[in-house]
Amino acid sequence: MTNQLVITAIGEDQPGLVDQLSKNILEYSCNIADSRMMVLGGEFAILILVEGSWNAIAKLEDHLAATDNSLDLQITVKRTATRKRPANSLPYSVDVIALDHPGIVHELARFFSHRTINIHDLSTSSYAAAHTGSPMFSVHIMLDIPEDVHIAGLREEFQAYCDQLNLDACIEPAAI
């Protein structure tokens, strides 16, 4: 039986952080099943799902306190279980692009939460528009839409909502 551990770490961005942390995970006979790593401001943020035997996970947990000091990272760990996709749900992807302004993520999250639609992955990025240099914001969301939701109606509501907020958006079926 595979055991899972979520590791979060944050520290000043520097070369070698991913190398050292992944080396430690491998040395304890664990495997990185999923991860997100990125520079946010001047900090490097790491979110990793590690899998391994119960014994390997326990040893890795014990070791991470020492790793925290050697890598100058703030590390937290939490045991977890394998995610089970909600029964009777359909995977959908949402992509949104807009001029950057406060509240975009909140507005999108509110739209889906009020319809009892679960967001299981969300990522954002900011960038300058190619020719104008205007601040742009993009959002990518992965959803679990209950199968009893009328998709055409949801699309219409979502497009109207995004039009009110001046967001360019699309919602499409996603591969599992």
Secondary structure, 3 states (H helix, E strand, C coil): CCEEEEEEEEEECCCCHHHHHHHHHHHCCCEEEEEEEEEECCEEEEEEEEEECHHHHHHHHHHHHHHHHHHCCEEEEEEECCCCCCCCEEEEEEEEEEECCCCHHHHHHHHHHCCCCEEEEEEEEEEECCCCCCEEEEEEEEEEEECCCCHHHHHHHHHHHHHHHCCEEEEEECCC
